[in-house]
């Protein structure tokens, strides 16, 4: 299991996940809400990667959790729920893309992924310069690489196998692609602007 | 603000900045989360919650991209004592079902998540037919069984 350095282990242990599933099946609403709270980030990151308008994304998000609820009794390994929710979110997003008659290719390597909108106002939402610069640089990457970086920041973390299954990127390519993406970010005009600015200031 | 990471950001710096920027710029919408919470709204239901026992859409979920999606979804729910078999037709919203054991005294209500509902009585074989066009619904066999919310 590959994990990113930033990931902290604030996520419930396997035993707690199993208990939450059991309690949710017992109609314990607080347990269900906790499950949603644990898994919502993973689901949203998958759904956000698809070429869908915001309203459709919300519908896909809701139906992903309705699927989880309807299948709760069939979940054998609660510890695998993050991967399960990623797969389900992906399938629900594809169903919606199909319903919207977007072109849904036959090939896993060409999912209908979307690109970060170019007109968003990140600066208002991001409170540090590096994040703003990184956001600007990520926007220049391909939709597939944007999606990969997005899923690599999911919490609870997804394994490379789970990311591979979600995005159709071969497992062995994930590490090298990530490295290339980080290198591109590092050398991007957005980050270089800061570097050059710093150099000018000291020269 | 300490701007030193800008000059020579390490992989870890970039990972952290990526996580922060995705989380801050793409937050999960509150109204979508509220809908997800609502999947487990049991209100004051007295019926027993039936568990999914079979789903035709699950078997081909992983190859759905390559196959033409079937128009009909077959589902089966069970409490152990009562079984509900459903056939949901997507194109015209027809739900044909069979409850066993079920009798002509039993009432079945198809409830949509937005509050609408359609009621029918079981026939002598425990069968029913309902037309409902909502995408998210649940079925109640009044006083006996309720299914989880189903995404039709």
Interface residues (C-beta under 8 A of the other chain):
Chain A: X4 X5 X6 X24 X25 X27 X29 X32 X33 X36 X37 X40 X41 X44 X45 X48 X54 X57 X58 X61 X62 X63 X64 X65 X66 X67 X68 X69 X70 X71 X72 X73 X74 X87 X91 X92 X94 X95 X98 X104 X106 X108 X116 X120 X122 X125 X126 X127 X128 X129 X130 X131 X132 X133 X134 X135 X138 X149 X150 X152 X153 X182 X185 X186 X191 X194 X195 X198
Chain B: X1 X3 X5 X6 X7 X9 X11 X12 X13 X14 X15 X16 X17 X18 X19 X20 X21 X22 X23 X24 X25 X26 X28 X29 X31 X32 X33 X35 X36 X37 X39 X40 X41 X42 X49 X51 X52 X55 X58 X61 X62 X64 X65 X66 X69 X113 X135 X136 X147 X148 X149 X150 X151
